[in-house]
């Protein structure tokens, strides 16, 4: 079974977090919700930018033993900035990246979190309109979802489903992504 984790910090964009969690779980991917803020307790809560609280499976301070095929970073402000300020979150992202795992980010997160870490060096990427001015290493694309090697980026909440399906296609295959696409359109 493929494994993925999603990083949540106070101020995250709810659509960009819940959609990947839901879609990946529908595809049979084991998703761990990691709290960057919300305390060091398992089951701590993180509050999104629109006041929705989400319980976590583990705090970011307790992720050294997690074996992951992918890490997902939602945007939202100040959620992306809170992730970028966390040494533990940055260390986890870089570990997955250097191990050859998938690093996926949406909205502000490609520019605010991934680019400063060097994850987007010499890669094509997209982000929420206006944040491309923060890219120092990436080549900006206006596409809704961009895959370059082991990195997937997307531009915002309206692209959350496409972003999630791209992650499923990468981790499993196109048939699995199409199955989730079909089931979510026909539920």
MIDOSE-1310 file (N, C-alpha, C; in nm, 2 decimals, decimal comma, always signed):
residues 187
xxxx	+0,08/-0,12/+0,00/+0,00/+0,00/+0,00/+0,09/+0,12/+0,00; +0,06/+0,22/-0,08/+0,13/+0,35/-0,09/+0,09/+0,43/+0,03; +0,19/+0,51/+0,07/+0,16/+0,60/+0,19/+0,19/+0,74/+0,16; +0,11/+0,83/+0,22/+0,13/+0,97/+0,20/+0,10/+1,04/+0,33
xxxx	+0,16/+1,16/+0,35/+0,13/+1,24/+0,47/+0,10/+1,38/+0,42; +0,01/+1,45/+0,49/-0,02/+1,59/+0,46/+0,01/+1,67/+0,58; +0,08/+1,78/+0,56/+0,11/+1,87/+0,67/+0,01/+1,98/+0,68; -0,04/+1,99/+0,81/-0,14/+2,10/+0,83/-0,09/+2,19/+0,94
xxxx	-0,10/+2,32/+0,91/-0,06/+2,42/+1,01/-0,18/+2,52/+1,02; -0,19/+2,58/+1,13/-0,30/+2,68/+1,15/-0,30/+2,78/+1,03; -0,42/+2,80/+0,97/-0,44/+2,89/+0,86/-0,43/+2,82/+0,73; -0,43/+2,68/+0,73/-0,42/+2,61/+0,60/-0,55/+2,63/+0,52
xxxx	-0,55/+2,61/+0,39/-0,66/+2,62/+0,30/-0,73/+2,49/+0,31; -0,85/+2,49/+0,36/-0,93/+2,36/+0,39/-0,95/+2,28/+0,26; -0,99/+2,34/+0,15/-1,02/+2,26/+0,03/-0,89/+2,19/-0,02; -0,78/+2,26/-0,01/-0,65/+2,20/-0,06/-0,60/+2,09/+0,03
xxxx	-0,65/+2,08/+0,15/-0,61/+1,97/+0,24/-0,71/+1,86/+0,24; -0,84/+1,89/+0,25/-0,94/+1,78/+0,26/-0,96/+1,71/+0,13; -0,95/+1,77/+0,02/-0,97/+1,71/-0,11/-0,86/+1,60/-0,13; -0,73/+1,63/-0,11/-0,63/+1,52/-0,13/-0,65/+1,41/-0,02
xxxx	-0,68/+1,44/+0,10/-0,70/+1,34/+0,20/-0,81/+1,24/+0,15; -0,93/+1,30/+0,11/-1,04/+1,22/+0,07/-1,01/+1,14/-0,06; -0,96/+1,21/-0,16/-0,93/+1,14/-0,29/-0,83/+1,03/-0,27; -0,72/+1,06/-0,20/-0,61/+0,96/-0,19/-0,67/+0,84/-0,11
xxxx	-0,75/+0,86/-0,01/-0,80/+0,75/+0,07/-0,90/+0,67/-0,02; -0,98/+0,73/-0,10/-1,06/+0,66/-0,19/-0,98/+0,57/-0,29; -0,86/+0,61/-0,32/-0,77/+0,53/-0,41/-0,70/+0,42/-0,33; -0,72/+0,41/-0,20/-0,65/+0,31/-0,12/-0,52/+0,35/-0,07
xxxx	-0,48/+0,48/-0,07/-0,35/+0,52/-0,02/-0,37/+0,56/+0,13; -0,28/+0,51/+0,21/-0,28/+0,54/+0,35/-0,23/+0,68/+0,37; -0,32/+0,77/+0,42/-0,28/+0,91/+0,44/-0,27/+0,94/+0,59; -0,16/+0,99/+0,63/-0,14/+1,04/+0,77/-0,15/+1,19/+0,77
xxxx	-0,23/+1,24/+0,86/-0,25/+1,39/+0,88/-0,15/+1,43/+0,99; -0,06/+1,51/+0,95/+0,05/+1,56/+1,04/+0,02/+1,70/+1,08; +0,02/+1,73/+1,21/+0,00/+1,86/+1,26/+0,13/+1,93/+1,28; +0,15/+2,04/+1,21/+0,27/+2,13/+1,23/+0,24/+2,22/+1,35
xxxx	+0,12/+2,26/+1,36/+0,08/+2,34/+1,48/-0,03/+2,26/+1,55; -0,07/+2,29/+1,67/-0,18/+2,22/+1,73/-0,13/+2,13/+1,85; +0,00/+2,15/+1,88/+0,06/+2,07/+2,00/+0,12/+1,95/+1,96; +0,18/+1,88/+2,06/+0,26/+1,76/+2,04/+0,18/+1,63/+2,07
xxxx	+0,05/+1,65/+2,09/-0,03/+1,53/+2,12/-0,09/+1,47/+1,99; -0,10/+1,34/+1,99/-0,17/+1,27/+1,88/-0,31/+1,31/+1,89; -0,37/+1,34/+1,78/-0,51/+1,38/+1,78/-0,53/+1,53/+1,81; -0,42/+1,61/+1,80/-0,43/+1,75/+1,82/-0,51/+1,81/+1,71
xxxx	-0,57/+1,92/+1,72/-0,64/+1,99/+1,62/-0,57/+2,11/+1,56; -0,59/+2,12/+1,43/-0,53/+2,24/+1,36/-0,65/+2,31/+1,30; -0,65/+2,44/+1,30/-0,76/+2,52/+1,25/-0,72/+2,58/+1,11; -0,81/+2,56/+1,02/-0,79/+2,61/+0,88/-0,82/+2,76/+0,87
xxxx	-0,79/+2,82/+0,76/-0,81/+2,96/+0,74/-0,95/+3,01/+0,74; -1,05/+2,91/+0,73/-1,19/+2,95/+0,74/-1,26/+2,89/+0,86; -1,18/+2,86/+0,96/-1,23/+2,82/+1,09/-1,26/+2,67/+1,11; -1,24/+2,59/+1,01/-1,26/+2,44/+1,02/-1,15/+2,38/+1,09
xxxx	-1,18/+2,30/+1,19/-1,08/+2,23/+1,27/-1,07/+2,09/+1,22; -0,95/+2,04/+1,21/-0,92/+1,91/+1,16/-0,83/+1,84/+1,27; -0,86/+1,72/+1,31/-0,78/+1,64/+1,40/-0,66/+1,58/+1,32; -0,55/+1,56/+1,39/-0,43/+1,51/+1,33/-0,40/+1,37/+1,38
xxxx	-0,33/+1,29/+1,30/-0,28/+1,16/+1,34/-0,15/+1,16/+1,42; -0,07/+1,26/+1,39/+0,06/+1,27/+1,45/+0,11/+1,41/+1,45; +0,19/+1,46/+1,55/+0,25/+1,59/+1,54/+0,38/+1,58/+1,46; +0,42/+1,68/+1,40/+0,54/+1,68/+1,31/+0,66/+1,65/+1,39
xxxx	+0,66/+1,67/+1,52/+0,77/+1,63/+1,60/+0,79/+1,48/+1,62; +0,69/+1,40/+1,58/+0,70/+1,26/+1,59/+0,69/+1,18/+1,46; +0,76/+1,23/+1,36/+0,75/+1,17/+1,22/+0,88/+1,10/+1,17; +0,98/+1,09/+1,26/+1,11/+1,04/+1,21/+1,09/+0,89/+1,16
xxxx	+1,00/+0,82/+1,22/+0,99/+0,67/+1,19/+0,89/+0,65/+1,07; +0,82/+0,75/+1,03/+0,72/+0,73/+0,92/+0,79/+0,70/+0,79; +0,74/+0,59/+0,73/+0,79/+0,56/+0,59/+0,68/+0,61/+0,49; +0,72/+0,70/+0,41/+0,63/+0,77/+0,32/+0,67/+0,77/+0,18
xxxx	+0,57/+0,75/+0,09/+0,60/+0,76/-0,05/+0,58/+0,90/-0,10; +0,50/+0,98/-0,02/+0,47/+1,12/-0,07/+0,44/+1,21/+0,05; +0,47/+1,34/+0,04/+0,44/+1,44/+0,13/+0,36/+1,55/+0,06; +0,25/+1,60/+0,12/+0,16/+1,70/+0,05/+0,16/+1,82/+0,14
xxxx	+0,17/+1,94/+0,08/+0,18/+2,06/+0,15/+0,07/+2,15/+0,09; -0,04/+2,17/+0,17/-0,15/+2,26/+0,12/-0,10/+2,41/+0,14; -0,17/+2,50/+0,07/-0,14/+2,64/+0,09/-0,23/+2,70/+0,19; -0,27/+2,83/+0,16/-0,35/+2,91/+0,26/-0,25/+2,99/+0,34
xxxx	-0,29/+3,10/+0,37/-0,21/+3,19/+0,45/-0,28/+3,22/+0,58; -0,22/+3,21/+0,69/-0,07/+3,19/+0,71/-0,03/+3,05/+0,72; -0,11/+2,95/+0,68/-0,08/+2,81/+0,69/+0,06/+2,78/+0,62; +0,08/+2,82/+0,50/+0,20/+2,79/+0,43/+0,32/+2,86/+0,50
xxxx	+0,30/+2,98/+0,55/+0,41/+3,04/+0,63/+0,44/+2,97/+0,76; +0,34/+2,91/+0,82/+0,36/+2,84/+0,95/+0,44/+2,71/+0,92; +0,41/+2,65/+0,80/+0,49/+2,53/+0,77/+0,63/+2,57/+0,74; +0,65/+2,68/+0,66/+0,78/+2,72/+0,63/+0,86/+2,76/+0,75
xxxx	+0,80/+2,80/+0,86/+0,87/+2,84/+0,98/+0,90/+2,72/+1,07; +0,85/+2,60/+1,04/+0,87/+2,48/+1,12/+1,00/+2,40/+1,07; +1,10/+2,40/+1,16/+1,22/+2,32/+1,12/+1,19/+2,17/+1,10; +1,10/+2,12/+1,18/+1,06/+1,98/+1,17/+0,99/+1,95/+1,04
xxxx	+0,90/+2,04/+1,00/+0,83/+2,02/+0,87/+0,93/+2,03/+0,75; +1,02/+2,13/+0,76/+1,12/+2,14/+0,65/+1,21/+2,02/+0,64; +1,24/+1,97/+0,76/+1,33/+1,85/+0,76/+1,26/+1,73/+0,70; +1,13/+1,71/+0,73/+1,05/+1,60/+0,68/+1,03/+1,61/+0,53
xxxx	+1,00/+1,73/+0,48/+0,99/+1,75/+0,33/+1,12/+1,72/+0,26; +1,23/+1,77/+0,32/+1,36/+1,74/+0,25/+1,40/+1,59/+0,26; +1,36/+1,52/+0,37/+1,38/+1,38/+0,38/+1,31/+1,31/+0,27; +1,18/+1,33/+0,25/+1,11/+1,27/+0,15/+1,16/+1,30/+0,01
xxxx	+1,20/+1,42/-0,01/+1,25/+1,47/-0,14/+1,39/+1,40/-0,17; +1,48/+1,39/-0,08/+1,61/+1,33/-0,10/+1,60/+1,18/-0,11; +1,50/+1,12/-0,05/+1,48/+0,98/-0,07/+1,41/+0,94/-0,20; +1,38/+1,04/-0,28/+1,31/+1,02/-0,41/+1,16/+1,00/-0,40
xxxx	+1,10/+1,04/-0,29/+0,96/+1,04/-0,28/+0,89/+1,16/-0,34; +0,76/+1,15/-0,36/+0,69/+1,26/-0,42/+0,67/+1,38/-0,32; +0,69/+1,50/-0,37/+0,66/+1,62/-0,29/+0,56/+1,70/-0,37; +0,44/+1,72/-0,31/+0,33/+1,79/-0,38/+0,29/+1,91/-0,30
xxxx	+0,27/+2,02/-0,36/+0,23/+2,14/-0,30/+0,14/+2,22/-0,38; +0,05/+2,30/-0,32/-0,05/+2,37/-0,39/-0,07/+2,51/-0,33; -0,11/+2,60/-0,42/-0,14/+2,74/-0,38/-0,02/+2,82/-0,35; -0,01/+2,87/-0,23/+0,11/+2,95/-0,19/+0,23/+2,86/-0,15
xxxx	+0,20/+2,73/-0,12/+0,31/+2,64/-0,07/+0,42/+2,62/-0,16; +0,40/+2,61/-0,29/+0,52/+2,59/-0,38/+0,62/+2,70/-0,36; +0,57/+2,83/-0,36/+0,66/+2,94/-0,35/+0,71/+2,97/-0,21; +0,62/+2,95/-0,11/+0,65/+2,99/+0,03/+0,73/+2,88/+0,10
xxxx	+0,70/+2,75/+0,07/+0,76/+2,64/+0,14/+0,87/+2,57/+0,05; +0,83/+2,52/-0,07/+0,92/+2,44/-0,14/+1,04/+2,52/-0,21; +1,01/+2,63/-0,27/+1,12/+2,70/-0,34/+1,23/+2,74/-0,24; +1,21/+2,80/-0,12/+1,32/+2,83/-0,03/+1,40/+2,71/+0,01
xxxx	+1,34/+2,59/+0,01/+1,41/+2,47/+0,05/+1,50/+2,42/-0,06; +1,49/+2,47/-0,19/+1,56/+2,43/-0,30/+1,50/+2,31/-0,37; +1,38/+2,27/-0,33/+1,31/+2,15/-0,39/+1,27/+2,18/-0,53; +1,25/+2,31/-0,57/+1,21/+2,35/-0,70/+1,33/+2,39/-0,79
xxxx	+1,45/+2,38/-0,74/+1,57/+2,42/-0,82/+1,56/+2,35/-0,96; +1,56/+2,44/-1,06/+1,56/+2,40/-1,20/+1,44/+2,32/-1,24; +1,33/+2,34/-1,17/+1,21/+2,27/-1,20/+1,10/+2,36/-1,25; +1,01/+2,31/-1,33/+0,89/+2,39/-1,37/+0,79/+2,37/-1,26
xxxx	+0,72/+2,48/-1,22/+0,62/+2,47/-1,11/+0,52/+2,58/-1,13; +0,41/+2,56/-1,06/+0,30/+2,67/-1,06/+0,27/+2,70/-0,91; +0,19/+2,80/-0,89/+0,15/+2,84/-0,76/+0,03/+2,94/-0,77; -0,02/+2,98/-0,66/-0,13/+3,08/-0,66/-0,09/+3,20/-0,73
xxxx	-0,17/+3,26/-0,82/-0,13/+3,38/-0,89/-0,08/+3,49/-0,80; +0,03/+3,55/-0,83/+0,09/+3,65/-0,75/+0,21/+3,60/-0,67; +0,21/+3,48/-0,63/+0,32/+3,42/-0,55/+0,43/+3,38/-0,64; +0,42/+3,37/-0,77/+0,53/+3,34/-0,86/+0,64/+3,44/-0,85
xxxx	+0,62/+3,56/-0,80/+0,72/+3,66/-0,78/+0,82/+3,61/-0,67; +0,78/+3,52/-0,59/+0,87/+3,47/-0,48/+0,96/+3,35/-0,53; +0,93/+3,30/-0,65/+1,02/+3,19/-0,70/+1,16/+3,25/-0,73; +1,26/+3,18/-0,67/+1,40/+3,21/-0,69/+1,46/+3,10/-0,77
xxxx	+1,41/+2,98/-0,76/+1,47/+2,86/-0,82/+1,39/+2,80/-0,93; +1,26/+2,81/-0,92/+1,16/+2,75/-1,01/+1,14/+2,83/-1,14; +1,10/+2,75/-1,24/+1,05/+2,82/-1,37/+0,90/+2,81/-1,36; +0,84/+2,93/-1,36/+0,70/+2,94/-1,34/+0,62/+2,90/-1,46
xxxx	+0,51/+2,82/-1,44/+0,42/+2,78/-1,54/+0,28/+2,83/-1,50; +0,20/+2,87/-1,60/+0,06/+2,91/-1,57/-0,03/+2,79/-1,57; +0,02/+2,67/-1,59/-0,07/+2,55/-1,59/-0,13/+2,53/-1,45; -0,25/+2,46/-1,45/-0,32/+2,44/-1,33/-0,25/+2,34/-1,24
xxxx	-0,19/+2,24/-1,30/-0,12/+2,13/-1,23/+0,01/+2,11/-1,31; +0,13/+2,10/-1,24/+0,25/+2,08/-1,31/+0,33/+1,97/-1,24; +0,37/+1,87/-1,32/+0,46/+1,77/-1,26/+0,60/+1,78/-1,33; +0,70/+1,79/-1,24/+0,84/+1,79/-1,29/+0,92/+1,69/-1,20
xxxx	+0,95/+1,58/-1,26/+1,02/+1,48/-1,18/+0,93/+1,43/-1,06; +0,99/+1,44/-0,94/+0,92/+1,39/-0,82/+0,84/+1,51/-0,75; +0,81/+1,61/-0,82/+0,74/+1,73/-0,76/+0,62/+1,76/-0,84; +0,50/+1,77/-0,77/+0,38/+1,82/-0,83/+0,34/+1,95/-0,76
xxxx	+0,30/+2,05/-0,84/+0,26/+2,17/-0,79/+0,12/+2,21/-0,85; +0,05/+2,29/-0,78/-0,08/+2,33/-0,84/-0,11/+2,47/-0,79; -0,21/+2,54/-0,85/-0,23/+2,68/-0,84/-0,33/+2,73/-0,73; -0,42/+2,64/-0,68/-0,51/+2,69/-0,58/-0,63/+2,61/-0,55
xxxx	-0,72/+2,65/-0,47/-0,83/+2,57/-0,42/-0,92/+2,52/-0,54; -0,93/+2,59/-0,65/-1,01/+2,55/-0,76/-0,95/+2,43/-0,83; -0,83/+2,40/-0,80/-0,75/+2,29/-0,87/-0,73/+2,18/-0,78; -0,79/+2,18/-0,66/-0,76/+2,07/-0,56/-0,79/+1,93/-0,61
xxxx	-0,90/+1,91/-0,69/-0,94/+1,78/-0,74/-0,83/+1,74/-0,84; -0,80/+1,82/-0,94/-0,70/+1,79/-1,04/-0,56/+1,76/-0,97; -0,53/+1,84/-0,87/-0,40/+1,82/-0,80/-0,40/+1,68/-0,73; -0,51/+1,64/-0,67/-0,53/+1,51/-0,60/-0,52/+1,40/-0,70
xxxx	-0,58/+1,41/-0,81/-0,58/+1,31/-0,91/-0,44/+1,29/-0,97; -0,37/+1,40/-0,98/-0,23/+1,39/-1,03/-0,14/+1,31/-0,93; -0,17/+1,33/-0,80/-0,09/+1,26/-0,70/-0,12/+1,11/-0,71; -0,25/+1,08/-0,72/-0,29/+0,94/-0,73/-0,23/+0,87/-0,86
xxxx	-0,23/+0,94/-0,97/-0,17/+0,89/-1,09/-0,03/+0,86/-1,07; +0,04/+0,96/-1,01/+0,19/+0,94/-0,98/+0,21/+0,82/-0,89; +0,14/+0,81/-0,78/+0,16/+0,70/-0,68/+0,11/+0,57/-0,72; +0,00/+0,56/-0,80/-0,05/+0,43/-0,84/-0,05/+0,42/-0,99
xxxx	-0,14/+0,48/-1,05/-0,14/+0,48/-1,20/-0,26/+0,56/-1,25; -0,27/+0,58/-1,38/-0,38/+0,65/-1,44/-0,51/+0,59/-1,42; -0,52/+0,46/-1,42/-0,65/+0,39/-1,40/-0,70/+0,42/-1,27; -0,62/+0,42/-1,16/-0,67/+0,45/-1,03/-0,72/+0,59/-1,02
xxxx	-0,65/+0,69/-1,08/-0,69/+0,83/-1,08/-0,82/+0,84/-1,16; -0,84/+0,77/-1,27/-0,96/+0,78/-1,35/-1,08/+0,72/-1,27; -1,05/+0,61/-1,19/-1,16/+0,55/-1,11/-1,21/+0,65/-1,00; -1,11/+0,72/-0,94/-1,15/+0,82/-0,84/-1,22/+0,93/-0,90
xxxx	-1,18/+0,97/-1,02/-1,24/+1,08/-1,09/-1,39/+1,04/-1,12; -1,40/+0,92/-1,18/-1,54/+0,88/-1,21/-1,63/+0,87/-1,09; -1,58/+0,81/-0,98/-1,66/+0,79/-0,86/-1,70/+0,92/-0,80; -1,61/+1,02/-0,80/-1,64/+1,15/-0,74/-1,73/+1,23/-0,82
xxx	-1,73/+1,21/-0,95/-1,83/+1,28/-1,04/-1,97/+1,22/-1,04; -1,97/+1,09/-1,00/-2,10/+1,02/-1,01/-2,15/+0,97/-0,88; -2,09/+1,01/-0,77/-2,14/+0,98/-0,63/-2,28/+1,04/-0,61
